[in-house]
Amino acid sequence: MQKTLKIIALTLLCGVSFAQQDAQFSQNMFNKLPVNPAYAGTDGAICGTILLRQQWENFPGAPRTGLIALDAPVLQSTPFHGGAGLTFCQDQLGFDKTTFAKISYSYHRALWAGTLALGFEASMMQKQLNGVWIATDPVAQDASIPDINTGGIKSYDLGLGVYYTNPIGMYFGISSTHLTPSSFRLTHPAAKGNPLNVPDDYNFVNAKHMYIMAGCPFPVSRNVEVIPSVLAKTDLTSTQLDLNVRVVWQERIWGGMSYRLTDAVVAMVGFQNGGFRFGYSFDMTTSDIRNYSNNTHEVMVGYCYQPPTRVKRTVHDNIRNMNFRNGEME
């Protein structure tokens, strides 16, 4: 019974506090591509990032998320120069496992000594359901609750974004995901051909999500800079705001704090060397869920390769190198 109550509490709290359907990460300053396709290639490097998140450790059915994001500059010698990206994510919450893949393209233009990018993404999402429920009453008596294992329920959608950054590291972006109405629907086998029209077991509709991100580094000494940033996200029903600040020493080691309104205080540490980057965050829950679990861990690993800059060679004729044949210039 105690385990059942915990599952119910988790479901209710998720529905009230985390109505957004997209996966959540605390180290969002290193996770821009999945929420804004315009970010692709704006760093001018070939970059890969892996994020692993275990939320509410030891809580039955707690969220577990893994993400891989890749992006790079493309078509630099053409009028369509910009960036391209690829994102793969798997997010599991209780009996519901969501997997999605995105491809992104970003068109870049120079503006105010920086880069303005316009981005587009297309994605495919798949859901899998585990119909094993912990309940006091047989779930088979309620046709609106799926009691079978299923997978391969797919949907497709689109996203758009705008992103601006400049050489000092200031950035601002606004984007939207799930722009096209898409839904997942599973009908219980008993409902097929049933004249009583038994309701669908599972009907999930993707809600439009909007994101606003911004950040800017402020040098405070020769070796130290402070980088505040913010990420606001909404599905037009509920809104969540992450306020972040990192202190970076010699562009190598950082520590910081985040506050997610009505949810958690987050501690972050990390380091980078060359193109390699590693970060860890720990969420201290401030919502009512802290009475059941207060441990959320997140690990970030990234690497960026900076392609060598091609030197543009120019050729011109020098009168001293011209050849003459039969008294005529050749």
KAPE-V75958 format. One record per residue. BURIAL is + if it has 9 or more other ideal C-beta (glycine too) atoms within 8 Angstrom, else -. Layout:
burial
BURIAL
BURIAL
This chain:
burial
-
-
-
+
-
+
+
-
+
+
+
-
+
+
-
-
+
+
+
+
-
+
+
+
+
+
+
+
+
+
+
+
+
+
+
+
+
+
+
+
+
+
-
-
+
+
+
+
+
+
+
+
+
+
+
+
+
-
+
-
-
+
+
+
+
+
+
+
+
+
+
+
+
+
-
-
-
-
-
-
+
+
+
+
+
+
+
+
+
+
+
+
-
-
-
+
+
+
+
+
+
+
+
+
+
+
+
+
-
-
-
-
-
+
+
+
+
+
+
+
+
+
+
+
+
+
+
+
+
-
+
-
-
-
-
-
-
-
+
-
-
-
+
-
-
+
+
+
-
+
-
-
+
+
+
+
+
+
+
+
+
+
+
+
+
+
-
-
+
+
+
+
+
+
+
+
+
+
+
-
-
+
+
+
+
+
-
+
-
-
+
-
-
-
-
-
-
-
-
+
+
+
-
-
-
+
+
+
+
+
+
+
+
+
+
+
+
-
-
-
-
-
-
+
+
+
+
+
+
+
+
+
+
+
+
-
-
+
-
+
+
+
+
+
+
+
+
+
+
-
-
-
-
+
+
+
+
+
+
+
-
-
+
+
+
+
+
+
+
+
+
+
-
-
-
-
+
+
+
+
+
+
+
+
+
-
+
-
+
+
-
+
+
-
+
+
+
+
+
+
-
+
+
+
-
-
-
-
-
-
-
-
-
-
-
-
-
-
-
-
-
+
-
-
-
-
-
-
-
-
